Amino acid sequence: MTSKETSTLPLPPGSLGLPLLGETISFFTDRNFNSSRQAKYGKVYKTSIFGRPNVVMIGAEANSFLFKHENKYVVATWPKSTRILLGSTSLAVRTGEFHTSRRKLLYQAFQPRALASYIPTMEKITREYLERWEKLGQLTWYPELRNYTFDIAGSLLLSSDGGSQTPLGTLFEDWCAGLFTIPIPLPWTKFGKALNCRRELLKHIENIVRKRQQADNPGEDALGILIQAKDEEGNSLSLEELKDQVLLLLFAGHETLTSAIASFCQLTAQHPDVLQSLREEQKQLNLSDSLTLEDLKKMTYLEQVIKEVMRVIPAVGGGFREVIETFEFGGYSIPKGWTIQYQIAQTHKDSDIYTECDRFDPDRFSPERAEDKQQSFGYIPFGGGLRECLGKEFARLEMRIFASMLLRQYEWELLPHQDLELVTVPTPHPRDGLKINFRHI
């Protein structure tokens, strides 16, 4: 279909909302924002968020179209607040050849050999937190998990032990709070505070990077690998790029991972039959104190449970694309200059792919059923295509280590009379923070 023919097609149904604001406020405050509009308009509809007209495209077919036409019809984009706070050289905001070349460089920190070298650090910090929670007995788990994932990311990327308990941890939390906000750069707004925090964080990162670069051995952790990484032409990351990429990886290795781990803890507590099967698998494996990648590969039921957790409560609800060439999809014209939001959460609730899609059922990922394999891009907790999450194996590694150590030695139960409704921005987490009793088995 020619661009002229495409432009004669109707726009998707929906509402652009109020002038300037559009439907941004509802997007942030209504957890049923997408599901209610999908019920009313179908899998393709228009809205307006972050000051721009936006088309939501839902389902495996839509995901496949967008991922396969990256750089032809669409390019990756983020809300303005996110782009500014991540930085102009951040892998997340770059496209085309620059993105491809830098992605190869950063991937060196996520190869199997690199991942294996991170295991002792992850085990050490996990053990410290488990012992701390045992002493507490009763706690609000989500903020503790935020500290836990930040300490691991901080240790591997910033050589910072216990970073969550330092001013660095506070700076990072305030920076995260501004990532998905209306970008008004006044000192008292979340965005304004986050801008200031970004400047302070970059100063801290720069000091650490310079010290490492001047050392005889930059180290074998993630930061050391990134400092030494070179592309085919022998080029390495500049200081400015290193700072932005470290900040991005801190965010990716903290915010979304905390959400996924918290969801694992909550959903397994709510499904004791699944929890029992997880414990039995751990017993049967006769594991030593130090885990290996081979040990983790044997945890096949744990892998099914983690997959189901990320299907039911994906840590990222969707992603954004900018339309660079008007195209047709589903009988509608999608205009150049608009943004697209593809939906992870809604795709994972597609009853054409998932049997009893509202039910927590890890067996749907067993080799016999393999429901996620039925349709390309019908299961996309880490996105897909050229922009699939670079750190997905890092996230899976940390989740499996945490789960294995937790399951073998500890038990937990949800306290009554708490609000477990999910707050979805910036990533899903229980409103009351997941209050639990925690004890050694």
N, C-alpha and C positions, 0 to 999 in steps of 0.2 A: 504494500500500500504506500503510495506517495505521500509526502508531507502535506501536499494540498488536500488529498483525500482524507488524511488523518484529521486535519483541522476542521472538516465539516462534521465530524462525529460529535456526539454530545459529550459534555463533561460528566464525570461521575456524579451520582446523587450525593446529597449532603448539604451541610451549612457551613459558611465561612465565618459565622458568628459576628461579633462586634467589630467595628472599625479598629485597626491597629492591634487590639488584644486578641481578636479572633475568639478561639475557644481555649486559649492557653490556661486560664484559671481552672476550667473544668478538667483539662488534661492532667493538671497537677493534683487536683483534689478528689476526683471521681475515679475510684478504683475500677468501676465498670465502664469507663469512658469508651473503650474500644468494643467491648462485648455488646453494649447496648446499641451502639451505632451499627455494628455488624448485623444485629438482629433486625434493625430498621431498614438498612440500605443494602445489605449484602456484603460480599467480600472485597468490593472496591468502592470506596466512597471518599468524598472530599471533606476537608475541614481546614482550619487555619490555626497554626500554633507557632509560637516564637516569632510572630510578626510576618509570617509568610503563608501563602496558600499551600496546602499539603494534601496529598492523596495517600490514603492508607490502602495497602494491597496485602491481602491475607491468603495464606495457603501455600502448599508445596509448588503449585504451578506458578504462582506469582514470584516466590523465592527463586525458582529455577530461572525464570525470565530475567530477573534483576541481576542475579549472580553471573549469568552467562553473557549479559550485555553490559557488564562493567566497562567503562571507558568508551562505549559506543553510544548508548542512550542515557546512561546515568554514571555519576561518580559519587564516591562516598562523601558525606558531609556530616556535620554536627551542628547543634544549635550554636549561635554566636558566642554565648557565654563559655561553652565547652571549648570551642576553637581557641579563644583568647587565652583561657587558663591552661590549656595543654601546651600551647606554644607553637610558633609558626613552623618549626622544623620537626615537630612531633610526628612520628610515623602515622598516628591516627588521623591527622588532618591533611597529609600529603597524598597525591594521586599520581597515576601514570608511571613513567620510568623511574622517577625519584623514589616513589613508594616501593617499587619492585626491587631496586638495588639496595635500599636501606633495609628492607625486610630480610634479604639474604644475609646481610651483615648481622642483624639482631638475632637471626635464627641460630647463630653459632652458640648463643647462650642457652638454647633449648634443645640441643641435640642430645641423644641418649647418654653419651659419655658425660656431658655437662650435668644432666639431670641426676645421674647416679652420684656425682660428687656432692650434690646438695643434700643427700639423704641424711648424713650424720647431723648436719645443722638442724634440719627439720625435726629429727628424732629428739635431739637434745632439748629444743625449745618446747616441743610437744610434751615431753616428760615433765619439764618444769611447770608447765601450766596445769597438767593433770594433777600433780601433787599439790599445787596451790589450791585448785578447786576442791580437792579432797579435804583440805584443812578448813576451807570456808564452809563446806557442807551444804549451805543454802546460798544461792546466788542468782543474779540476773545474767544470763549467759551471753546474750548478743554483744553487749559492750566488751565483755571479756574476750569473746572471739575476735572482735575488731582489733584488740590489743595483740592477740596471739598472731593473727595473720600479718599485722604490721611489723611485729618483731621479727618474723621470718623474712619478710621482704626487706626490711631494713638491714638485717644481718647480712643477707646475700648481695644486696645492692649498695649499701652504704657503710658496711663494716660497723654497724651501730647495734650494740647489744642493749636490749631493753629499751629500744627507741620509743616505744609507746608511752613510757613514763618520763620522757624528757620533753623540753620545750618543742623539739622537732615533731613529736607526736601531736601536740596541740596545734601547731602550725598546719600540719597535714590534714587534721580533721576539719579545720576552718576552711582550708583550700577546697577539700572535697564538697563541703556544704554549699559552695558557690558554683559548682560545675554546671548544674542544670537549673539556672535561675534567669530572670530577666536581667540583661547586662547593663544595669545602671551603676556607673562607677563612682558612686558616692561613698564616703568613708563608713557610713552606718548601715549600708546595704550588705547582704550576704556576698554579692558579687564584688563590691568594693573591698570588703575585708579579705576575700579570697585573692584578689589581685595583690594586695600587700603581702599576704602569706606566700604567694608564688615567688615574689622577689626575695623574701627571706629564705625560702626553701632552696632556691637556685644558688644563693650565696653559700649555703651550707654544702650543697652538692658539689659546687665548684671547688671548695676547699678540699673536700675528700678526693675528688678526681685528680686535682693537681698533685696532691701528696702521693697518690698511687702512681701517677705518670712519672714522677721523679724517683720512685723506688726502684731498686734493682729488679724486683719481681713484683709485677702489678697484682699478683694473686690469682687463685684458681676459682674464686667465686664468680657470680654473674657479672659483677662490675669489672673484675679483672679480665674476664673473657671479652667483654665489650670494648675495653680499652685496647686490647691487643688485636681485635677483629679487623681483618682486611678483606676487601673485595678482590675480584679477578685482576683488577688493574693495580692492586697494592694500596688503594686508598683506605684510610681509616676514618672513624667518626671524629669530627671536629669537637672542640670543647663545648661549643654552644649546642651542637646536636646531642652530645652525650648527656648534657644537663636535661634537655627536654625528654630524651628517651628514658632516662632513669626515672624522671617524674611520672611519665606514662606507665612504666613498668611497675612502679610503686602502687599506682592507682589500680592497674589491672590485677596485680598480685595481692590486693588487699580488699578493695570494695566489693567486687563481684564474688571473690572467693569466700569472704565472710558470709555473704548471703547464702551461698550454696551449702556451706558447712552448717550454718544455723538451720537451714531447711532440712538437711539430713538428720540433725539431732531431733528436731521437732517431729518429723514424719515417722521416724523409726520408733520414737516414744509413743506415738499414737497408733502404731501397728505392731503390737507385741509378737505376733506370729512371725513377722518379717525380722524383728530384732532377734528372736530365738534362732532362726535359720542363719542369721549372720554370725551369731556366737558359735554355733555348731561348726560352721565352716572354718572359723579361726582356730578352734580346738583341733580339728582334723589335720590342719597343716603343720602342727608341731613346730612353730616358729621360734627362732632364737631371738635374743634381745635386739640384735641389729638386722634390720630388714634389707633386702636386696631388690633390684628390679624384677628378678626372677620370682621371688616370693610374692610380690605384688601381682604379677601376671597370673598366679594360681588362684587368686581370689575372685573367681568368676561370678559368684553370687553377689559379692560386694559390688562388683562392676555393674551388675544388673540394677542393684538398688540405687547406686549413684546416678545411673542413667535415668531411672524413673523419677528420682528427686528433681533432676534438672529438666525433666519433661513437665512435671506438675508445677514446679515453681522455678522457671528459668531465672537465673540471676540477672539477665538482661532481657527486657520485655520486647525489644525490637531494635531496629537500626534505621539510619537515615541515608537517603541518596538524593542528589540533586539532578534534575533532568537537564541534560545538555543538548538533547535533540527531541523534539516532539515525537511521541510514539503512540501506537494503539495497543490497548490491552483490554480484553473482556468487552470489546465493543465500544470502548470509551476513548476519547482523546486525552492524553496526558501531556499538558503543555510544557514547553521548554521554559526553564526558570522556576518552575514549581519544585517543591521537595516531595520525596516519597518516604513513607514510613513502612518498612516491611515488619511483619508481626511474628515474633518467635512464640510468645505466649499463646496467641490464638491458633497458630499453626499446630501447636502441640495438643490442642483440644479438638482437633478435627476427627469427627466420628467415622469418617470414611477411611481413616488410617488406623485409629486406635480404638480397640474394642473396649466398651464401657469407659470412655475417655476420662470421666470424672473420678474413676476409681484408682486408688494407689495400688498398682499391680506390677511389681518388678519382673514377674515371669513373662510379661509381654516382650522382654528383651532376651529371653532365653533363645538358644540356637534353634529350637523347634518352631518358635513363633516369630521371632525377629521382626516385630511390627515396624520398627524404624527403618527396615530395609525395603519396605514395600513401595515406597515412592521417593524419588530423588528430592532431597531438601525438605523432607517431611519431618525430620528431626534435626534441629539446628541450634542447640544451646550455645554453640560457639560461633554462630554465623555461618558463612559459607563462601565458596568461590575464592577470588583473589584476596579477599579481606578477612578470611577466616581467622579467628583469634590466634595470634602467634604463640601465646603462652598457654594454650589449652593443655599441653602435656605437663607443664609445670603445675597447673591447677589440679589436674587429675592425680598427679603424684602426691601433692600435699593432702588432698582429700583422702586418698587411700591410706597414707601413713597415719593421719589423724584418726581415721575410723578404726584401723586395725589396732592401734595402741589403746584407744578408748574401749573398744568392744572386749578386748582380752582381760582387762583389769577393773573396769568400772561399770557402774550402773547409774541411771538417772531417771527421774520421773518429773513430769510437769506439775507444778503447784496449781491447785484449784483457784478459781475466781481471778483469772487473769485474762486480758484481752489478747487473743492470738490472731486477730484480724491483721492482714498484711498491709503495711505501709509500703508503697511501691517505689517511691522516689527517695534517694537516687537508685537504690536497689531494694528488692523485697526483704522485709524483716517484720517480725511480730511487733505490734504496737506497744505492748508492755515489756518487750525486750527478752522474752523467753525465761521466765522464772522457774527454777528447778531445785530439787534436792539431788545432791551428788555424793556418791560414796564408793569406796573400794569394795570390790566383790569379796 
